[in-house]
Amino acid sequence: MDLMAWIAARGGVAHRRDALRRGATDGTIRRAILDGSVRVVRRQWLVQADATAELVLAASRGARLACLSVALIRGWWIPDGVSIKPHLSLPPHATDRSRADDGCVRHWDEPLTPFGAYDLVEPSIDALRHVAMCLPMDDALAVWESAIRQEELDPASLALIPWKNTRAAQLAAECTGLPDSGLETRFVTRIRRRGVQVVQQAWIAGRPVDGLIGEWLVVQLDGQEHHAAAPERARDAALDAELTLRGYTVLRFTYAQVIHHWPATERTVLRAMAAGLHLRPRRAA
């Protein structure tokens, strides 16, 4: 067994007992400690010099990474402006309360999902439950929809979980798995408050559009890092042109317009609807 490679594959942090179970020997571990290849944290955790800092933190606290820390690791969409402090999950009887001044957010509860004795990252279902507790509902819904897409979760199955938390249960009931991005979730959630119905990921002209209002009003959303490459911008422009030629009205909004300038964005959509552009093709307007 290549002990150093095995630890590196786990983010640079591994439990001594787990290493022994996987084929390492006491002698190999002792030599790695003596030559400085690893250091020992909390007596049993073997840590390499370039280990992931969040994993080292979790190991040193006898905890697991939770909530937004999991979202960050897993690549889920996180709303702009949300403070990403380390989130830790600990059992209710844990004795880490004396470290409450270290800037970490702690979740003291029993897990919903079984986990391995040496896991330093909580399962996705528990991370979603904690996100529901930590973020405003709109932000949490965007994270949940992103997680559903990234983790290939089934929204119907989420609704069957006994969440033991009303916010999580509500989010599970609202999720559809349709949004292509967190930005799309935010747009749809906000515009639906006006009673506007949006068909998400509707296929038109051989490609999906982010939203279709009525039969003729198309909404396209550009993410914060959207399409830096010229070919992708060209494809978007070509699709917009094709939709326009077919009689659709296309409204394309940027990340900033949806997240930071929502009132103006909302007014634009409502003006288009007031003009009836969602009800009739543009060429007839």
Backbone as JSON, one array per atom type, in Angstrom:
{
  "sequence": "MDLMAWIAARGGVAHRRDALRRGATDGTIRRAILDGSVRVVRRQWLVQADATAELVLAASRGARLACLSVALIRGWWIPDGVSIKPHLSLPPHATDRSRADDGCVRHWDEPLTPFGAYDLVEPSIDALRHVAMCLPMDDALAVWESAIRQEELDPASLALIPWKNTRAAQLAAECTGLPDSGLETRFVTRIRRRGVQVVQQAWIAGRPVDGLIGEWLVVQLDGQEHHAAAPERARDAALDAELTLRGYTVLRFTYAQVIHHWPATERTVLRAMAAGLHLRPRRAA",
  "N": [[0.83, -1.21, 0.0], [0.57, 2.19, -0.89], [1.01, 4.5, 1.27], [1.16, 7.35, 1.41], [0.03, 8.2, -1.02], [-2.51, 7.19, -0.74], [-3.51, 8.65, 1.45], [-3.37, 11.2, 0.35], [-5.32, 11.01, -1.63], [-7.56, 11.3, -0.15], [-7.88, 13.92, 0.43], [-5.71, 14.62, 1.91], [-5.99, 13.99, 4.56], [-6.43, 11.41, 6.87], [-7.69, 8.71, 8.86], [-5.9, 6.95, 11.35], [-6.66, 4.31, 12.1], [-8.25, 3.58, 9.96], [-6.35, 3.58, 7.93], [-4.77, 1.39, 8.74], [-6.65, -0.66, 8.46], [-6.85, -0.67, 5.73], [-4.51, -1.73, 4.86], [-2.05, -0.59, 5.55], [0.86, -0.56, 7.68], [1.83, -0.53, 11.18], [4.51, 0.16, 11.38], [5.05, 1.48, 8.93], [3.43, 3.73, 9.21], [4.56, 4.92, 11.5], [7.11, 5.56, 10.53], [6.43, 7.45, 8.58], [5.49, 9.48, 10.18], [7.77, 10.1, 11.67], [9.58, 10.97, 9.69], [8.41, 13.25, 8.89], [6.5, 13.27, 6.9], [3.84, 13.09, 7.47], [1.75, 14.61, 9.96], [0.31, 14.27, 13.24], [-2.99, 14.65, 14.24], [-5.26, 15.23, 16.82], [-4.61, 12.79, 17.99], [-5.16, 10.51, 16.36], [-5.54, 11.17, 13.66], [-4.03, 11.36, 10.54], [-2.16, 13.72, 8.88], [-1.25, 15.37, 5.97], [1.16, 17.8, 4.71], [0.07, 19.47, 2.71], [-2.64, 19.25, 3.04], [-6.24, 19.55, 2.69], [-7.53, 22.41, 4.1], [-10.04, 22.7, 5.38], [-10.78, 20.07, 5.9], [-8.82, 19.34, 7.71], [-9.51, 21.01, 9.8], [-12.03, 19.94, 10.5], [-11.26, 17.37, 11.35], [-9.64, 18.05, 13.55], [-11.52, 18.99, 15.28], [-13.08, 16.87, 15.87], [-15.26, 16.48, 14.24], [-17.54, 16.72, 11.4], [-17.47, 18.14, 8.11], [-20.07, 20.33, 7.14], [-23.27, 21.45, 5.78], [-22.99, 24.55, 4.15], [-20.28, 24.28, 3.76], [-20.06, 21.74, 2.68], [-21.54, 22.18, 0.36], [-19.8, 23.9, -0.97], [-17.56, 22.23, -1.39], [-18.73, 20.25, -3.0], [-19.48, 21.63, -5.22], [-21.96, 22.9, -5.5], [-24.36, 25.42, -6.38], [-23.94, 28.55, -4.93], [-25.41, 31.37, -3.56], [-24.46, 34.7, -4.46], [-22.63, 36.73, -2.23], [-23.17, 35.37, 0.11], [-21.85, 34.52, 3.19], [-19.19, 32.36, 3.62], [-18.52, 30.63, 6.07], [-16.71, 28.12, 7.93], [-18.62, 25.2, 8.32], [-19.66, 22.91, 10.69], [-20.6, 19.62, 11.67], [-21.79, 18.03, 14.51], [-22.47, 15.48, 16.95], [-25.25, 15.61, 19.29], [-24.28, 15.19, 21.89], [-21.65, 15.91, 21.88], [-18.54, 17.48, 22.93], [-17.54, 19.99, 22.14], [-18.2, 22.59, 22.6], [-16.75, 24.55, 23.89], [-15.2, 25.79, 22.05], [-16.5, 27.79, 20.75], [-15.84, 30.3, 19.83], [-14.35, 30.34, 17.52], [-15.12, 31.07, 14.99], [-16.5, 29.2, 13.51], [-19.49, 27.63, 12.25], [-21.74, 25.65, 13.94], [-23.53, 22.57, 13.89], [-25.58, 20.87, 15.89], [-26.76, 17.91, 16.05], [-28.52, 14.79, 15.45], [-27.59, 12.7, 12.71], [-29.37, 12.31, 9.6], [-28.67, 10.49, 7.68], [-26.87, 7.44, 7.44], [-23.35, 7.21, 8.13], [-19.83, 6.8, 7.48], [-17.4, 5.77, 9.92], [-15.04, 7.15, 9.69], [-15.5, 9.29, 8.08], [-15.19, 12.64, 6.98], [-16.81, 14.46, 5.87], [-20.15, 15.35, 5.8], [-23.05, 13.46, 4.63], [-24.88, 14.21, 1.57], [-27.67, 14.58, 1.93], [-27.94, 15.31, 4.64], [-26.46, 17.65, 4.54], [-28.12, 19.23, 2.92], [-30.32, 19.49, 4.63], [-29.17, 21.07, 6.66], [-28.5, 23.35, 5.19], [-31.06, 24.31, 4.69], [-31.68, 25.24, 7.2], [-29.9, 27.29, 7.6], [-29.94, 29.3, 5.61], [-31.84, 31.96, 4.0], [-35.08, 31.21, 2.61], [-35.35, 31.48, -0.24], [-32.67, 31.52, -1.11], [-31.81, 29.07, -0.08], [-33.42, 27.31, -1.55], [-32.36, 27.62, -4.12], [-29.8, 26.53, -3.73], [-30.52, 23.91, -3.09], [-31.79, 23.04, -5.48], [-29.62, 23.14, -7.2], [-28.0, 21.19, -6.01], [-29.58, 18.92, -6.42], [-29.35, 18.64, -9.15], [-26.55, 18.38, -9.51], [-25.92, 16.14, -7.93], [-27.57, 14.27, -8.96], [-30.06, 13.68, -7.78], [-33.33, 12.49, -6.87], [-36.16, 14.4, -6.97], [-38.74, 13.58, -6.1], [-38.14, 11.53, -4.32], [-36.81, 12.95, -2.33], [-38.91, 14.32, -1.18], [-40.09, 12.36, 0.32], [-38.58, 11.94, 2.54], [-38.29, 11.91, 6.08], [-37.87, 14.77, 7.33], [-37.82, 16.17, 9.77], [-37.76, 18.84, 10.15], [-39.32, 21.77, 9.46], [-38.71, 23.68, 7.49], [-36.91, 22.35, 5.78], [-38.6, 20.3, 4.91], [-40.47, 21.8, 3.5], [-38.92, 22.86, 1.43], [-38.19, 20.5, 0.15], [-40.65, 19.79, -0.87], [-41.03, 21.79, -2.73], [-39.0, 21.64, -4.62], [-38.06, 20.87, -7.99], [-36.15, 19.9, -9.72], [-35.75, 20.84, -12.25], [-34.45, 23.37, -12.89], [-31.64, 24.77, -14.6], [-29.63, 26.1, -13.41], [-28.62, 27.84, -10.38], [-29.22, 30.49, -10.65], [-31.37, 30.45, -12.41], [-33.28, 29.22, -10.77], [-33.61, 31.25, -8.86], [-34.68, 33.34, -10.44], [-37.13, 32.18, -11.37], [-38.44, 31.61, -8.94], [-38.85, 34.17, -7.89], [-40.34, 35.55, -9.89], [-42.63, 34.05, -10.0], [-43.95, 34.77, -7.73], [-45.41, 36.89, -8.51], [-47.5, 35.75, -9.67], [-46.9, 34.76, -12.13], [-46.59, 32.24, -14.47], [-44.08, 29.98, -15.34], [-42.56, 27.99, -17.75], [-40.02, 25.79, -17.37], [-36.87, 25.08, -18.9], [-37.86, 24.59, -21.5], [-38.09, 23.17, -24.75], [-37.17, 24.63, -27.71], [-36.73, 25.29, -31.09], [-34.84, 23.27, -31.24], [-33.25, 23.49, -28.99], [-32.89, 23.86, -25.39], [-34.59, 26.42, -23.56], [-34.2, 28.8, -20.91], [-36.52, 29.76, -19.67], [-40.01, 29.84, -20.43], [-42.64, 31.94, -20.93], [-46.06, 32.01, -21.08], [-46.86, 31.43, -24.48], [-45.03, 32.66, -26.14], [-43.04, 34.26, -25.03], [-39.77, 34.28, -24.27], [-37.31, 33.66, -21.83], [-33.95, 34.12, -21.14], [-31.02, 33.41, -19.28], [-27.97, 34.64, -18.12], [-25.17, 33.43, -16.51], [-22.97, 34.36, -13.71], [-20.32, 33.96, -14.48], [-20.65, 33.81, -17.12], [-20.25, 32.28, -20.21], [-17.55, 32.97, -21.31], [-16.15, 32.36, -23.56], [-15.9, 33.12, -27.01], [-17.16, 31.44, -29.03], [-19.34, 30.31, -27.6], [-20.83, 32.57, -26.92], [-21.53, 33.32, -29.46], [-23.18, 31.18, -30.23], [-25.33, 31.6, -28.51], [-26.25, 34.08, -29.44], [-27.0, 33.33, -32.0], [-29.1, 31.55, -31.45], [-30.9, 33.29, -30.19], [-31.48, 34.94, -32.36], [-32.69, 33.1, -34.1], [-34.96, 32.38, -32.62], [-36.26, 34.84, -32.55], [-36.83, 35.19, -35.27], [-38.71, 33.23, -35.53], [-40.83, 34.3, -34.3], [-40.83, 34.67, -31.55], [-40.47, 36.62, -28.56], [-37.51, 37.53, -27.03], [-36.07, 37.8, -23.93], [-33.14, 38.54, -22.43], [-31.26, 38.2, -19.56], [-28.72, 39.3, -17.27], [-26.59, 37.94, -14.66], [-26.23, 39.9, -12.65], [-28.48, 41.51, -13.08], [-30.6, 39.87, -12.27], [-29.92, 39.11, -9.63], [-28.98, 41.44, -8.27], [-30.4, 43.62, -9.21], [-33.18, 43.22, -9.17], [-35.87, 44.47, -9.06], [-35.99, 46.16, -11.38], [-35.6, 44.26, -13.37], [-37.83, 42.62, -13.0], [-39.85, 44.45, -13.64], [-39.41, 44.75, -16.37], [-40.12, 42.22, -17.39], [-42.84, 42.15, -16.67], [-43.8, 44.35, -18.11], [-43.48, 43.41, -20.71], [-45.35, 41.36, -20.66], [-47.65, 42.85, -20.19], [-47.88, 44.07, -22.63], [-48.71, 41.97, -24.07], [-46.93, 40.2, -25.21], [-46.38, 37.62, -24.51], [-48.49, 36.2, -25.35], [-48.9, 36.28, -28.07], [-47.29, 35.85, -31.27], [-44.31, 37.68, -32.07], [-44.19, 38.86, -34.57], [-46.78, 39.51, -35.11], [-47.38, 41.54, -33.46]],
  "CA": [[0.0, 0.0, 0.0], [1.26, 3.48, -0.91], [0.3, 5.24, 2.31], [1.07, 8.77, 1.11], [-0.93, 8.37, -2.11], [-3.84, 6.88, -0.2], [-3.93, 9.8, 2.25], [-3.58, 12.32, -0.57], [-6.61, 10.81, -2.32], [-8.61, 11.67, 0.79], [-7.73, 15.33, 0.77], [-4.55, 14.82, 2.77], [-6.32, 13.68, 5.95], [-6.99, 10.07, 7.01], [-7.64, 8.18, 10.22], [-4.9, 5.89, 11.5], [-7.29, 2.98, 12.1], [-8.68, 3.31, 8.58], [-5.14, 3.22, 7.18], [-4.41, 0.04, 9.12], [-7.63, -1.56, 7.86], [-6.64, -0.7, 4.28], [-3.27, -2.43, 4.51], [-0.84, 0.03, 6.09], [1.39, -1.19, 8.9], [2.24, 0.42, 12.21], [5.85, 0.63, 11.05], [4.96, 2.46, 7.84], [2.85, 4.95, 9.76], [5.56, 5.53, 12.38], [8.16, 6.17, 9.7], [5.89, 8.64, 7.93], [5.44, 10.52, 11.2], [9.13, 10.48, 12.05], [10.27, 11.71, 8.63], [7.68, 14.49, 8.62], [5.56, 13.16, 5.78], [2.53, 13.4, 8.05], [1.68, 14.95, 11.38], [-0.84, 13.64, 13.88], [-3.97, 15.58, 14.82], [-6.23, 14.58, 17.71], [-4.05, 11.48, 18.3], [-5.39, 9.43, 15.4], [-5.66, 11.62, 12.29], [-2.76, 11.57, 9.83], [-2.38, 14.91, 8.07], [-0.14, 15.79, 5.12], [1.42, 19.24, 4.75], [-0.8, 20.2, 1.78], [-4.0, 18.77, 3.22], [-7.33, 20.51, 2.6], [-7.62, 23.06, 5.41], [-11.34, 22.45, 6.01], [-10.77, 18.71, 6.41], [-7.98, 19.36, 8.91], [-10.32, 21.64, 10.84], [-13.04, 18.97, 10.94], [-10.58, 16.32, 12.11], [-9.16, 18.6, 14.82], [-12.68, 19.26, 16.14], [-13.87, 15.66, 16.04], [-16.53, 16.79, 13.58], [-17.58, 16.55, 9.94], [-17.89, 19.33, 7.39], [-21.52, 20.31, 6.98], [-24.0, 22.6, 5.27], [-22.38, 25.28, 3.05], [-18.94, 23.74, 3.49], [-20.29, 20.63, 1.76], [-21.95, 22.78, -0.91], [-18.59, 24.42, -1.61], [-16.76, 21.09, -1.83], [-19.44, 19.5, -4.03], [-19.71, 22.47, -6.39], [-23.33, 23.37, -5.61], [-24.49, 26.86, -6.57], [-24.09, 29.31, -3.69], [-25.73, 32.75, -3.92], [-23.45, 35.74, -4.28], [-22.75, 37.5, -1.0], [-23.32, 34.5, 1.28], [-20.6, 34.32, 3.91], [-18.88, 30.93, 3.71], [-17.75, 30.22, 7.23], [-16.71, 26.66, 8.07], [-19.77, 24.62, 9.0], [-19.31, 21.62, 11.27], [-21.67, 18.81, 12.23], [-21.39, 17.25, 15.67], [-23.61, 14.87, 17.65], [-25.73, 16.46, 20.39], [-23.55, 14.99, 23.14], [-20.24, 16.27, 21.69], [-18.03, 18.42, 23.94], [-16.74, 21.0, 21.47], [-18.82, 23.9, 22.78], [-15.79, 25.51, 24.41], [-14.51, 26.42, 20.93], [-17.53, 28.52, 20.02], [-15.34, 31.6, 19.38], [-13.37, 30.15, 16.44], [-15.67, 31.49, 13.72], [-17.2, 28.11, 12.84], [-20.92, 27.43, 12.51], [-21.89, 24.26, 14.36], [-24.85, 21.96, 13.84], [-25.57, 19.84, 16.91], [-27.94, 17.07, 15.87], [-28.31, 13.44, 14.95], [-27.67, 12.68, 11.25], [-30.44, 11.58, 8.93], [-28.09, 9.48, 6.8], [-25.71, 6.73, 8.01], [-22.06, 7.65, 7.6], [-18.69, 6.01, 7.91], [-16.76, 6.23, 11.15], [-13.9, 8.01, 9.39], [-15.91, 10.32, 7.13], [-15.02, 14.01, 7.46], [-17.79, 15.28, 5.17], [-21.46, 14.74, 6.01], [-23.75, 13.11, 3.4], [-25.58, 15.31, 0.9], [-29.0, 14.8, 2.51], [-27.77, 16.09, 5.87], [-26.01, 18.99, 4.15], [-29.3, 19.96, 2.47], [-31.11, 19.85, 5.83], [-28.52, 22.18, 7.34], [-28.66, 24.53, 4.34], [-32.42, 24.8, 4.93], [-31.7, 25.9, 8.5], [-28.94, 28.39, 7.65], [-30.13, 30.32, 4.58], [-33.22, 32.34, 3.65], [-35.71, 30.16, 1.81], [-35.03, 31.62, -1.66], [-31.28, 31.09, -1.3], [-31.74, 27.63, 0.18], [-34.04, 26.6, -2.68], [-31.4, 27.63, -5.22], [-28.76, 25.55, -3.4], [-31.13, 22.57, -3.2], [-31.98, 22.69, -6.9], [-28.29, 22.88, -7.74], [-27.57, 19.9, -5.48], [-30.36, 17.88, -7.11], [-28.77, 18.47, -10.49], [-25.16, 17.92, -9.4], [-25.85, 14.82, -7.31], [-28.56, 13.42, -9.64], [-31.05, 13.27, -6.79], [-34.71, 12.43, -7.34], [-36.98, 15.28, -6.13], [-39.83, 12.84, -5.48], [-37.58, 10.8, -3.18], [-36.53, 13.91, -1.28], [-40.17, 14.66, -0.52], [-40.49, 11.26, 1.2], [-37.68, 11.87, 3.69], [-38.81, 12.54, 7.31], [-36.83, 15.77, 7.56], [-37.84, 16.65, 11.16], [-37.5, 20.27, 10.07], [-40.37, 22.24, 8.56], [-38.12, 24.39, 6.35], [-36.4, 21.34, 4.86], [-39.75, 19.63, 4.31], [-41.06, 22.72, 2.53], [-38.02, 22.91, 0.27], [-38.31, 19.21, -0.55], [-41.91, 19.81, -1.61], [-40.98, 22.8, -3.79], [-37.97, 21.34, -5.62], [-38.52, 20.18, -9.2], [-35.04, 19.32, -10.47], [-35.74, 21.37, -13.61], [-33.56, 24.49, -13.19], [-30.31, 24.48, -15.11], [-28.68, 26.82, -12.57], [-29.19, 28.53, -9.24], [-29.76, 31.76, -11.15], [-32.7, 30.15, -12.94], [-34.16, 29.02, -9.62], [-33.9, 32.55, -8.26], [-35.59, 34.06, -11.34], [-38.44, 31.55, -11.39], [-39.06, 31.78, -7.63], [-39.27, 35.56, -7.7], [-41.38, 35.97, -10.83], [-43.86, 33.32, -9.68], [-44.65, 35.51, -6.68], [-46.32, 37.8, -9.21], [-48.52, 34.95, -10.32], [-46.47, 34.45, -13.49], [-46.21, 30.85, -14.66], [-42.91, 29.82, -16.22], [-42.17, 26.63, -18.13], [-38.56, 25.74, -17.31], [-36.14, 24.2, -19.82], [-38.69, 24.26, -22.66], [-37.3, 22.97, -25.97], [-37.61, 25.41, -28.86], [-35.7, 25.37, -32.13], [-33.82, 22.26, -31.02], [-32.43, 23.74, -27.8], [-33.7, 24.28, -24.25], [-34.5, 27.81, -23.11], [-34.29, 28.81, -19.45], [-37.9, 29.92, -19.26], [-41.0, 30.23, -21.43], [-43.83, 32.51, -20.32], [-47.07, 31.91, -22.12], [-46.4, 30.66, -25.65], [-44.15, 33.39, -27.04], [-42.05, 35.09, -24.34], [-38.63, 33.46, -23.85], [-36.36, 34.28, -20.91], [-32.64, 33.49, -21.08], [-30.27, 33.93, -18.14], [-26.52, 34.49, -18.24], [-24.57, 33.31, -15.19], [-21.97, 35.33, -13.31], [-19.11, 33.74, -15.26], [-21.28, 33.25, -18.31], [-19.81, 32.21, -21.61], [-16.4, 33.82, -21.64], [-15.64, 32.0, -24.88], [-16.64, 33.71, -28.12], [-18.09, 30.5, -29.69], [-20.57, 30.15, -26.83], [-21.61, 33.79, -27.11], [-22.07, 33.29, -30.82], [-24.3, 30.25, -30.24], [-26.45, 32.27, -27.85], [-26.77, 35.09, -30.35], [-27.67, 32.64, -33.11], [-30.37, 31.04, -30.96], [-31.8, 34.44, -30.01], [-31.92, 35.36, -33.68], [-33.62, 32.09, -34.62], [-36.22, 32.5, -31.88], [-36.91, 36.06, -33.0], [-37.37, 34.95, -36.6], [-39.88, 32.36, -35.39], [-41.92, 35.07, -33.71], [-40.71, 34.79, -30.11], [-39.77, 37.74, -27.94], [-36.46, 36.98, -26.18], [-35.51, 38.67, -22.9], [-31.92, 37.94, -21.88], [-30.84, 38.93, -18.37], [-27.45, 38.92, -16.68], [-26.58, 37.56, -13.24], [-26.42, 41.1, -11.84], [-29.85, 41.98, -13.22], [-31.49, 39.01, -11.49], [-29.53, 39.06, -8.22], [-28.78, 42.75, -7.63], [-31.31, 44.65, -9.73], [-34.41, 42.5, -9.47], [-37.06, 45.28, -9.37], [-35.97, 46.59, -12.78], [-35.78, 43.06, -14.19], [-39.23, 42.23, -12.88], [-40.66, 45.41, -14.41], [-39.25, 44.45, -17.79], [-40.95, 41.04, -17.7], [-44.25, 42.51, -16.54], [-44.14, 45.23, -19.25], [-43.63, 42.56, -21.88], [-46.62, 40.66, -20.53], [-48.71, 43.84, -20.37], [-47.98, 44.28, -24.08], [-49.24, 40.75, -24.69], [-45.9, 39.5, -25.98], [-46.39, 36.2, -24.14], [-49.71, 35.59, -25.89], [-48.93, 36.28, -29.52], [-45.95, 35.94, -31.85], [-43.85, 39.05, -32.18], [-44.46, 39.42, -35.92], [-48.16, 39.97, -35.17], [-47.56, 42.61, -32.49]],
  "C": [[0.87, 1.25, 0.0], [0.52, 4.41, 0.04], [0.1, 6.7, 1.94], [0.05, 9.04, 0.0], [-2.35, 8.15, -1.61], [-4.37, 8.04, 0.64], [-4.22, 10.99, 1.34], [-4.92, 12.22, -1.29], [-7.79, 11.17, -1.43], [-8.48, 13.11, 1.26], [-6.58, 15.62, 1.69], [-4.81, 14.54, 4.23], [-6.95, 12.28, 6.0], [-6.81, 9.59, 8.44], [-6.67, 7.01, 10.28], [-5.53, 4.5, 11.42], [-7.76, 2.6, 10.69], [-7.49, 2.9, 7.73], [-4.71, 1.79, 7.48], [-5.36, -0.98, 8.49], [-7.4, -1.72, 6.36], [-5.31, -1.33, 3.88], [-1.99, -1.79, 4.98], [-0.39, -0.71, 7.35], [1.75, -0.12, 9.91], [3.62, 1.0, 11.9], [5.83, 1.69, 9.97], [4.43, 3.79, 8.36], [3.85, 5.66, 10.66], [6.65, 6.21, 11.58], [7.67, 7.45, 9.03], [5.8, 9.8, 8.92], [6.84, 11.02, 11.53], [9.84, 11.29, 10.96], [9.51, 12.97, 8.2], [6.72, 14.44, 7.46], [4.13, 13.44, 6.23], [2.71, 13.87, 9.48], [0.39, 14.36, 11.94], [-1.71, 14.72, 14.53], [-4.97, 14.77, 15.63], [-5.88, 13.09, 17.89], [-4.14, 10.45, 17.17], [-5.43, 9.88, 13.94], [-4.3, 11.93, 11.7], [-2.97, 12.67, 8.8], [-1.12, 15.24, 7.28], [-0.01, 17.31, 5.12], [0.47, 20.03, 3.86], [-2.26, 19.74, 1.88], [-5.01, 19.89, 3.09], [-7.61, 21.08, 3.98], [-8.93, 22.74, 6.12], [-11.4, 21.04, 6.59], [-9.93, 18.6, 7.68], [-8.77, 19.95, 10.08], [-11.34, 20.65, 11.39], [-12.39, 17.88, 11.79], [-10.14, 16.83, 13.48], [-10.3, 18.87, 15.79], [-13.49, 17.99, 16.43], [-15.22, 15.79, 15.39], [-16.46, 16.39, 12.11], [-17.97, 17.87, 9.31], [-19.37, 19.21, 7.05], [-21.99, 21.49, 6.14], [-23.28, 23.26, 4.08], [-20.96, 24.83, 2.76], [-19.02, 22.56, 2.53], [-20.67, 21.16, 0.39], [-20.74, 23.28, -1.69], [-17.74, 23.29, -2.17], [-17.4, 20.4, -3.02], [-19.74, 20.32, -5.27], [-21.15, 22.88, -6.59], [-23.33, 24.89, -5.75], [-24.74, 27.53, -5.24], [-24.35, 30.76, -4.07], [-24.6, 33.71, -3.62], [-23.7, 36.47, -2.97], [-22.94, 36.67, 0.25], [-21.96, 34.26, 1.92], [-20.34, 32.82, 4.1], [-17.94, 30.69, 4.89], [-17.7, 28.69, 7.27], [-17.93, 26.19, 8.86], [-19.4, 23.2, 9.44], [-20.54, 20.93, 11.83], [-21.11, 17.96, 13.37], [-22.63, 16.63, 16.31], [-24.0, 15.73, 18.85], [-24.9, 16.35, 21.66], [-22.07, 15.37, 23.03], [-19.84, 17.38, 22.67], [-17.16, 19.5, 23.33], [-17.26, 22.41, 21.7], [-17.84, 24.96, 23.29], [-15.07, 26.26, 23.3], [-15.47, 27.28, 20.11], [-17.05, 29.87, 19.47], [-14.38, 31.48, 18.2], [-13.92, 30.5, 15.07], [-16.41, 30.41, 12.96], [-18.69, 28.14, 13.19], [-21.12, 25.95, 12.82], [-23.36, 23.82, 14.29], [-24.82, 20.76, 14.8], [-26.83, 19.0, 16.76], [-27.55, 15.67, 15.4], [-28.44, 13.43, 13.43], [-28.9, 11.92, 10.76], [-29.91, 10.37, 8.18], [-26.95, 8.76, 7.52], [-24.42, 7.2, 7.35], [-20.95, 6.79, 8.17], [-18.0, 6.61, 9.13], [-15.64, 7.21, 10.88], [-14.23, 9.07, 8.33], [-15.74, 11.71, 7.76], [-15.98, 14.97, 6.76], [-19.16, 14.61, 5.32], [-22.13, 14.43, 4.67], [-24.57, 14.27, 2.86], [-26.93, 15.61, 1.54], [-28.91, 15.63, 3.79], [-27.3, 17.5, 5.56], [-27.19, 19.83, 3.68], [-30.17, 20.39, 3.66], [-30.49, 21.05, 6.53], [-28.57, 23.46, 6.52], [-30.04, 25.15, 4.56], [-32.5, 25.59, 6.23], [-30.89, 27.19, 8.5], [-29.26, 29.55, 6.72], [-31.59, 30.74, 4.49], [-33.78, 31.35, 2.64], [-35.36, 30.26, 0.33], [-33.61, 31.13, -1.95], [-31.16, 29.59, -1.11], [-32.32, 26.83, -0.97], [-33.08, 26.53, -3.86], [-30.28, 26.62, -4.98], [-29.31, 24.14, -3.56], [-31.29, 22.15, -4.65], [-30.64, 22.38, -7.56], [-27.78, 21.51, -7.28], [-28.3, 18.75, -6.17], [-29.75, 17.59, -8.47], [-27.36, 17.86, -10.42], [-25.07, 16.47, -8.91], [-26.8, 13.81, -7.95], [-29.54, 12.82, -8.64], [-32.45, 13.3, -7.41], [-35.57, 13.32, -6.44], [-38.11, 14.55, -5.42], [-39.34, 12.07, -4.25], [-37.26, 11.74, -2.02], [-37.79, 14.24, -0.49], [-40.62, 13.58, 0.46], [-39.65, 11.16, 2.47], [-38.32, 12.54, 4.91], [-37.81, 13.57, 7.84], [-36.73, 16.24, 9.01], [-37.51, 18.14, 11.25], [-38.47, 20.84, 9.04], [-39.81, 22.96, 7.33], [-37.59, 23.39, 5.32], [-37.54, 20.62, 4.16], [-40.41, 20.5, 3.25], [-40.21, 22.79, 1.26], [-38.12, 21.62, -0.54], [-39.59, 19.16, -1.37], [-41.87, 20.75, -2.8], [-40.01, 22.43, -4.91], [-38.55, 20.55, -6.79], [-37.4, 19.45, -9.93], [-34.91, 19.87, -11.88], [-34.71, 22.48, -13.86], [-32.18, 24.05, -13.64], [-29.24, 25.14, -14.24], [-29.39, 27.42, -11.38], [-29.8, 29.86, -9.65], [-31.16, 31.55, -11.71], [-33.69, 29.93, -11.81], [-34.57, 30.35, -9.01], [-34.89, 33.33, -9.12], [-37.01, 33.5, -11.25], [-39.16, 31.76, -10.06], [-39.62, 33.18, -7.47], [-40.41, 35.95, -8.64], [-42.69, 35.25, -10.55], [-44.62, 33.99, -8.54], [-45.62, 36.53, -7.27], [-47.44, 37.04, -9.91], [-48.17, 34.57, -11.74], [-46.02, 32.99, -13.56], [-45.1, 30.74, -15.69], [-42.7, 28.34, -16.49], [-40.64, 26.61, -18.2], [-38.0, 24.72, -18.29], [-37.05, 23.7, -20.95], [-37.81, 24.15, -23.9], [-37.95, 23.73, -27.12], [-36.45, 25.49, -29.84], [-34.53, 24.42, -31.84], [-32.94, 22.47, -29.81], [-33.33, 24.14, -26.64], [-33.51, 25.77, -23.97], [-34.75, 27.81, -21.6], [-35.73, 28.94, -18.98], [-38.78, 30.34, -20.42], [-42.26, 30.68, -20.69], [-44.91, 32.59, -21.39], [-46.57, 31.03, -23.26], [-45.28, 31.34, -26.41], [-43.09, 34.24, -26.36], [-40.96, 34.19, -23.74], [-37.73, 34.27, -22.93], [-35.07, 33.46, -20.9], [-31.81, 34.18, -20.02], [-28.79, 33.63, -18.31], [-25.9, 34.5, -16.85], [-23.47, 34.32, -14.96], [-20.69, 35.21, -14.13], [-19.46, 33.34, -16.68], [-20.44, 33.4, -19.58], [-18.69, 33.19, -21.96], [-15.9, 33.55, -23.05], [-16.53, 32.56, -25.98], [-17.56, 32.72, -28.82], [-19.4, 30.32, -28.94], [-21.45, 31.39, -26.94], [-22.25, 33.81, -28.48], [-23.26, 32.34, -30.92], [-25.54, 30.87, -29.59], [-27.1, 33.3, -28.78], [-27.53, 34.46, -31.51], [-29.02, 32.1, -32.67], [-31.37, 32.18, -30.77], [-32.35, 34.9, -31.36], [-32.94, 34.39, -34.26], [-34.97, 32.18, -33.93], [-36.99, 33.74, -32.32], [-37.55, 35.87, -34.37], [-38.61, 34.06, -36.56], [-41.04, 33.05, -34.68], [-41.85, 35.23, -32.2], [-40.09, 36.13, -29.71], [-38.77, 37.14, -26.94], [-35.97, 38.06, -25.22], [-34.31, 37.95, -22.29], [-31.42, 38.81, -20.73], [-29.51, 38.4, -17.85], [-27.63, 38.51, -15.22], [-26.89, 38.78, -12.38], [-27.85, 41.61, -11.91], [-30.81, 41.17, -12.35], [-31.18, 39.11, -10.0], [-29.53, 40.44, -7.57], [-29.76, 43.82, -8.09], [-32.66, 44.03, -10.09], [-35.61, 43.39, -9.78], [-37.11, 45.72, -10.83], [-36.19, 45.4, -13.71], [-37.23, 42.61, -14.18], [-40.12, 43.16, -13.7], [-40.58, 45.13, -15.9], [-40.12, 43.27, -18.21], [-42.43, 41.42, -17.68], [-44.69, 43.45, -17.66], [-44.34, 44.41, -20.51], [-44.96, 41.81, -21.84], [-47.79, 41.62, -20.71], [-48.94, 44.14, -21.85], [-48.49, 43.05, -24.82], [-48.22, 39.94, -25.45], [-45.79, 38.02, -25.63], [-47.55, 35.45, -24.79], [-49.73, 35.48, -27.4], [-47.53, 36.38, -30.08], [-45.59, 37.38, -32.14], [-44.21, 39.67, -33.55], [-45.87, 39.95, -36.03], [-48.41, 41.16, -34.26], [-47.63, 43.97, -33.19]]
}
